[in-house]
């Protein structure tokens, strides 16, 4: 009988480590371990795959030598620490075994059962799963206290995050040992409990699933969805390109496991994931998924039947030489600055001359900062500012070709403004709203010319952010759409097309992800800091969800969540109660000094 691993059982140092499954992830983990001075036994049922894995480590370390990251001597030592095998018995002397076999209970449980009869009593068994229950795998083992999850992210040599997953059966000493190993590997371990997806993938895959559903519904093109999330949120990859990289089949497996536990419709795999998987169109590894690639396992996208035609013909746009911007806040002044920089004459109108002058002064300060940083000459800045005419009445919009409102995000206020624009703007002028969540068609119907109304959703700060969501209603004329697309090109913005529904592309994908992060904290699954770290390190996000929520404002976030919930009627989109409680308490984020975190008062 084997002695159990109690919380005070001393563990031998994790010097010899077996990695079972030598696909991309297993190979990456092998390289990381060997570089950190561990003896590594790579095991795969396929002799050819084991050989490919070893060759991949040799090639990767050779590149590291060429780039000056390793010396030739260090490379020789790294390779000497790696051996590969097809025999599971070679793991017998390992201090730690990490399995990264296919995401199947049957396969993983068979490996664990065999290891039970091979390894020493104190050996720790780690699963690399991100979709299956660690507890279920542990319970099937003869020594569940030594089983845990060790979830690396792809590519393992580059990604800093490692999720250390405990089940209710895991001994604390085992957790401590692998946490210390992760630190020794130069990784940042995050302790999480056992549920499908853990932290990073638990948040990431819900977002990816919604993006797939958005594409499947033909709401926006794959290119526009991906561009919107890269440019609007600063993400390194768009969601559909990321699904192709991860593997469409892998994403489907993870989502099935998440849905089995949560029963949340947001986790139910979009049907297109099943269709692509069963057709063998699993992404980069097969050469085709949401996109088509020049060869399997290659990153170069090639044109296919869904690729937009460049310079495709259509209705010609209307001429635009003068622009009216309604509003006096940060967004209005930022948009006015963008148009003036592009050579347009701009009328910046507010409810009073004083407010309009204040908004113009804000633009002057912004231009001065650009001069100080060497981005503009003083002469150019003066010319830009001279193109902006402040006005205390919307009557000044009488001759503009494009009138764009950036007033408060309140439908009644916007409708009143559009009724005014309808009266003062000349026939043929394009009327645009910058709303981020309200129905554009409701603004259009406040006018006698709904065909001239369109959405132009800029992102804050407008001078810096490249994205504009161009929102057509069912009434918008083709030449109005063409006009706005042409204008976006002239002001050097990347336009993406989307329909008139709540959240458009970016907010419809971003805010459910933020809401799910709040639910994780509300359920005491993980801490604010661990969730923020997981998404920055594991997902490449520029900010963690709670950092972002505090910047956006919890009141603004709650309002958008409510709009999305009303529009789509999905219970999974209901705002997290914790968000509602913080807003009710006046904890709105950085602007009030306290949101999810506390901030020093300025």
N, C-alpha and C positions, 0 to 999 in steps of 0.2 A: 504493500500500500504506500502511496506517495504522500509525503507530509504536505499539508496545505501551506500556501504562501500567506502568512499573516502580515499585519501592518508593520511588525517590527522585525521581520525576517530580513537579514542583510542580503543585499544583492551584489553579485559579482559585477565588476565594470563591464559595460556592453562593448567589448572589444571585437568580438567576432559576430558578424551579422549575416544572416541568410536572407536573400530577397527572392521570393517565389513569384514568378511571372515576369518575363523579361520583354514586355512590350515597351512602349514609349516611356510610361511612368516608371516601370521597374528598372529600366536602363538608366533613367535620370537619377533615381534614388541610389542606385549602385555607384554611379559616378560621384555623387555628393558624399556618400559614406567613405569611399576610397580616398577622396581628396582630403577628408578629415582624419585620415590615419587609421581607419577601421579595416580589418580583414573582411572581405566580402565574398560570399558564396552566392553566385547567381544561379537560380534553378528555373528551368522551363521544360515542359514536356516535349517541346520540339527542339531537336538538336540544331536544326537550321536557324531557328529563332535565337537560340543561345549564342550561336556563332555571330549572327547579325548584331546582337546586343553588345558583345565584346568588341566587334569591329566599330560599332558606333561610339563606344567609350574611347577606343584608340583614336578615332577621327576627331572627336571632340577635344581630347587632351592635346592632340597635335595642333589644332587651331589655337588652343590656349597658349601653346609655346610660341606660335607665330605672332600672337598678339602681346606677348610679353607677360602673360599672366602666370605662366609656369616656366620653370627652367627645364631643360631636357632631362637633367638628373631627377627633378621632382616628378616629371612625367613617368620616367622609368619606375620610380618607387610606387607611384599610384597604380600603374598597370600590374606591378608585381603583387599588389594586395588584392587583385580581382581574379577569381577563377569561376568558370561556369560549368554546369553539370545538368544532366537530365534526370538525375537520381535524387529523390527526396531525402534519402538516407545521408547525403552529404551535409544536411542541416543538423545532424545529431549533436555536434559540439558547439552549436551557435548559442550565444548569450541572448540573442534577440532574433526572432524570425518575423519578417514583414511580408505578408502576402498581398500581392496586387494582381490576383487572378481575375478572370472575367466576373462581372457583377451577377453572380448566381449563387443562391444559398446552397444548392446541391454541390457545386464545385468547391466552394469555400469550406463547407462543412466536411467534405471528404478530405480536403487538405488538413484541416484541424484534427480530424480523427486520426489520420496517419501520423501527424506530428506528435500527438499524445503518446504514442508508443515508441517514439524515436528520441525526443529531446530530453534534457535533464529536467528535474523537478523545478528548478529555479528559473528556467528559460522563460522569457516573456514572449508571448505570441501577439503580434499586432496585425490588424487588418487594415488595409488601405481603402476600404469601401467608403463611398460617400452617399450611398443609397440604401444599403441594407442595415438591419438592426445589429449593432455590436452585441447587445444583450442576448439576442437569439443565437448568434454565433458562439458566444461565451457559454451559454447554457448547454450547448451541445458538446462542449469540451469536457474532458475529465477533470480539468483544473481551471474552472472559470475565473478564479481570482487573478490569474496571470494573463487574461485576455483583455485587450483594449483596442481602441482605434488610433491609428496614426495616419492622418490624412494629409499627404503632401499635395501641392498644387503644381500644375503643368505649365511650363517646363520646370521640373524639380530643381535643377541647378540654379535657375534664375529667381524663382519665386521664394519670398522670404517666409511666408506663412506656413505653419504646420498646426493643424487642429489635433489636440490630444483628447481623445474621446473615452470617457469612463462610463462603464455600465454600473448598475447598482451592486454588481458582484466584484468589481475590480479592486484589488488591494492598493492602498495609497502608495506603498513603496514602488509598485510597478509604474504608477503614474509619475512619481518623482524621477525614477530612472530614465524613462523615455523623455520627460521634459528636459532633464539635464542633457541628454543626448542631443535633443533638438537645438538647445542653446550652444552646445559644442560644435554643432554643424553650421553655426552662424545663422540659424533660423530664429523666428519669433513665434514661440508656441503660445497657443490660446487654448485654455481648458474649457471644454464644452461637454454637455450631456448627450445622451444617446437618443437622437431622433433623426429621421432621414434628411440629408442635406446639411445637417449640423448648422453652423452659422452662415458661412459665406455662400455655400451652394444653396442652403435653404432660402436665402434672400435672392440669390442670383437667378436660380432656375425658374422661380415664379415670374420674374421680369422677362426672362428669355421666352417663356411660354406665352406670355401676353403679346410679345413682339411677333411671334410666329402666328398667333391667332389674328393679329392686326393685318399681317401680310396676307394670310389666307382669306380674310374678308375683303381683300382688295381695297382696303381703306387708303393705303399708300404703297408705293413701290418699295422693293427691298432696298434699293439704293437710297431712297429718301428716308426710310426708317433708320437705316444705319448712319447716314450723314447727320440726321437730326440728333441722335443720341451722342455721337462723337462731338459735334459742334455745340450742341445745346447743353451738354453735361460734362464735357471734357473727358469722355471715356476713351480709352486707347483703341477700342474696337466697337463697331456696331453690333447689336444683338444677333442678327442673322449670320454675319460673318463669324461671330463667336460660336454660335451653334455649329457651324460647319467645322470649326477648329476642334471643338470638344468632341464632336460626333453626334449626329442627330439621333442615332440609336441609343447612345449613352444618355443623352438628355431625356429621351423618352423613358428609359429605365428609372432614372432618378425621379422624374416627375410621377411615375406610377407609384413608386414607394412613398413619396411625399403625400400623394392623394389618398393612398390607403390608410395613412395615419390621420391626416387632417380633414379629409372629406370636404376640403375647400375647393370650390369650382376653379379658382385661380390656379390650382395645382393639377387639375385634370388635363392630361396632355392634349394639346391642340391636335385635331385629327390629321393635319398635314404632317406632323411628326411621325405618326404611324404609317401614313402613305409613303413618305420618303424612305423610312426605315425598311419597310417590307419590299420596296422596289430596289433596295440596295444602294440608294442614293444617300449615303451616310455622312457626306461632307468631304473635307479635304482628303481623308484617307481613301475614299473611293474615287475621287476626282470630280464628284458632283454631289451637291446637296442643294442648299438654297441658291448657291452660285455654281458656275462651272469652272473647273481648274484645268491648267494645261496638261496635267498628269496626276495620277494618284499620289498622295502625300506631298503635293506641291502647293505653294501659297499663291501662285500667279493666277489671277482671275482672267478668263477669256470670255469674249462676247458669246451670248447665246440668244435664244428666241425672246427672252425677257429683257435683254439689254436695251435701254432707251436709245433711240436714234438721235445722234447729235445733229443739231440744227434742223430738227424736224419742223416741217411747215405748219402753219396754223394761221389763225386770224392775226393781222398786223395790229400792233398796239397803238394807242392814242399818243399824240405828242405831249411830252411833259417837260416844261422848262421852269415852272414855279410850283412851289409846294407850300401848303399851309399845315402847320402843326398846332393842334389844340391841346393846351395843358401847360402847367408851369412847374411840374415836379421833375424828379431826376430822369425819368424815362422820356418825358417830352423834350427836355433840354438835350438829352443825349441823342435822340432821333434828329432833332434840328441840326445839331452839330454834324451828324453823319451826312445829311443832305447838303449842307453848306460846303463841307469838305469836298463833296463830289461835284461842286460847281453849280448847284441849284440855288435860285433865289428863294429864300424861305421867309414866310410870315409866321412868327411865333405869337399866337394869340392866347390870352388868358382872360379870366373874369375881370381883371383890372389892369390898367397900364402899369401899375406898380409891380404886380406879380409877373407880368411879361418882362419888364426890365430886370427883375431879380433873376428870372430864368436865363436871360441873355448874359447877365453878369456871371452866372454859373458856367456858362459856355466859355466866356472869356478866361476864367480861371483854369478850366480844363485845357484850353489852347495854350495858355502860358506854361502849364506844366509840360506840355509837349515841346515847347520851345526850350525850356530848361533842360530837357532830356535829349535835345538835339534832333528831335523827330520832325520839327518844323522850323522854318526861319521866322523871325519876328514879322517880316513883311508878309509872308504867306498867312500867318495867323491873323494879321490885321485884315487881310483881304477876305478871309473866311468869315470873320466876325461882321464885316461890312455887308455881307450877303444876307444877314439875318435882321429882319425888321420886326421889332416888338409891337404888339397891338393890344389894346384893352377891350376890343370888341371883335366878334367873329365876322362882322361886316367886312373886315379887311380881307376875307377869303374870296371876295367877289370875283377876282380874276385868276385864282390859282387853278392849276390843272389837276393837282392831286391834293385832297384835303385828308389829313390823317389825325385821328383823335388819340390822345394818350391821357385821358382823364381818369377819375376814380373807377375802380372795378365794381361798378354798380349799374345794373341794367337800366334802371329808371333814369339815372343821370345821363347815360350814354344815349338812350332813346331821345331824350329831350335835346341833346346836342345834335343828333342826326336830323331831327325835325328842323332845327335851326340851320344846319348846313344845307338842307334841301331848299330852304328859302334863299340863302345868300349866295350859294355857289352857282357858277354859270352852267348852262346845259353842257353835258359831255364831260364834266369834271368827274374824276374817280374819287369816291368816298371810301376811306379805309378805317378800320378799327384795329387797335393793337391789343384787344382783349386776349387773355390767356385761357379763359374758361367759359365765357358767356357765349350764347348762340349769336353768331354773326347775322343770321337771317332775322332775328328779332330787332337788330339795329336797322337792317335793310327795310323792314316793313314800317319803320317810323318815317320813311321817306316816300315820295311819289315816284321814285326811280330806283327800285330795288336792284335792277340789273346793273347799276353803277357801283354797288356796294360790295366790298370784299374785306377779308381779314388779312392784316400784315402783322403777325406776332413777332416783334423784336424781343431779344433777350437782354437782360441787364448785366453789365453796362453796355448800352447800345453801341458806343464807339468801338468797343473791344470785341464783342461777341459777333461771330460771323454768320450766325443762323437767322433766317427769317422764315417762319411757317406761313405759307400763302394759303389762305382758307377760302375756298369757293363755296358759295351756297348753291342751292338748286336754281336760284334765280340769276346768279352772276353771269354777265355776258362774256363771251369768249374773248372779245377784244380788251375787256377790263382785266381779265386774267393775264393776257399777253402783255398788257401795259405794265402791270406790277412785276411780272417776271423780268421784263426789260429794265425796269427801274432798279430792281435788286442787283442786276448785273452792273449797272452804272455806279451804284453806291458800294460795290465790291462786297456784297453779301451773298451767301449761298442760300438760294431759295429751295424749299421743299414743299411739295403740293400735298394738301390733305383736305378732307371733307369737313363739313361744319358739324362737329360733334364735340362733346365736352373733353377738354384736355388736349385736343388735337393729337400730335404724336408724342411730344416730349413729356408733358404733364400726365398724359394718360398712362405712360409707362413708368415715369419716375415716382409719382406719389403713391401708388399701391405698394411699391418697394419700400418707400419710407414708412408707410403705415404698418407693413409687416415687421419692420425693424422695431417699431414701437411695441408691437404685440409681443415680440421676443423678450423685451425688457419687462413688460407688464406681467408676463408669465414667469419671470425670474429664471429664464433659461440661460441668459448670458448678460454680462454687464455692458453699460454704454461703451466703456473703453475697449472691451474685447470685440464688440460688434464693429465699432469704428475701425479698429486695427484690422479685423478680418477683411473688411470690404476694401480698405486701402491696399493691404498687402496681398490679399487673395484675388481681388477683382480688379485691381488697378484703378480704383476710383480716386479722383483727386481729393475728395473729402469723404469722411465717414458719414453715414446717414444722420447721426445726431448733430455733428458739426454743421451739416447742410441745413437741417431743420432750424437750428438756432439762427443761422444766417438769413434764411428765407423769411422767418417769422412764423411762430406756431399758429398765430391767428390766420395768416395767409394760407398756410398749409391745411388747416382745418377747413377753411372755406372751399379750397379746391377739392379736398376729400369729399365734402358734402355734395358738391356739384357732380363729381364722378359717380357717387353712390346714387344720387337722384336720377342721373342719366341712364346708367346701366342696370340699376336695380339688383346688383349682385351683392349678396350678404357679405362676401369676402372684402368688399370695398367700403363697408361701414367704418367710419373713423374709429380708431382705437380709443376706448374710454379714457386712457391715460392722457392722450392728447387733448381731449375735451376738458378734462379736469385742470390741466395746466393752463389752458386758455382762460377758463373760468376764474382761475386764481390770479390772472394778470401776468403770468410767467410766459412771455411771448418770444423769448430768445434774446439775442444780443441787444436789441433796441431797448429792452427794459432792464437789462443787466442780469436777467435770469430766465432760463428756459429749461432745457434738459441739464444744462450746466450753469454755474454762476460765473459772471464776468465782472471785472473791475469797472467801476463807473468812471467815465471819462470826465 
